[in-house]
Amino acid sequence: MADDHTHVQDFFAARAAGWDTRFPDDGPAYAAAVRELGLRSGGTVIDAGCGTGRALPALRGAVGPGGTVIGADLTREMLDAALLAGREACGALLLTDVARLPLRTSTVDAVFAAGLLSHLPDPGQGLLELARVVRPGGRLALFHPIGRAALAARHGRLLSDDDLRAEPRLTPLLAATGWRLDAYTDEDSRFLALAVRTG
């Protein structure tokens, strides 16, 4: 697993400085996905695998000044880029593995996760850990600013049914890790799977 983490850290560390300039038009898609997460004022939300913190302003707006926003990421360089962008004003930045969060059980209202699932060495373990920290009835948003087919084309690949984000694969994975799929959208302009914490 350490090798997997090193690979992820190396991948994102090399791209952190220019990450936001590579995808300058994603802001509205992030904001729309955060709105669909249905956060309440005063709530607690984690941006799991927050990268440069592009979702943090929208998350802060959703929970208001009395809420708690935590941006968690494994790669220091991505968090450094979030600091340079001033996004620490929107939430606390935490250098950590989202599969081993230093948070108490059932203390979080929701998790926002943009592009996270495909970068987890063990997606099931990662989703179990997110379920651990989220209260029953809390919500999870698995998001990407473009859909699966568009993302595969961007990387020169064909769309595969083996993709963990394909609904027939994602639904049982979520169910096995403490979540129930509540809504699923996969179109060229975005991917968004919303799930509810069971139990």
Secondary structure, DSSP 8 states (H G I E B T S, - for coil): -HHHHHHHHHHHHTTGGGHHHHSTT-HHHHHHHHHHHT--TT-EEEEET-TTTTTHHHHHHHH-TTSEEEEEES-HHHHHHHHHTTGGGTSEEEES-TTS-SS-TT-EEEEEEES-GGG-SSHHHHHHHHHHHEEEEEEEEEEESS-HHHHHHHTT----TTSTTSHHHHHHHHHHTTEEEEEEEEETTEEEEEEEE--
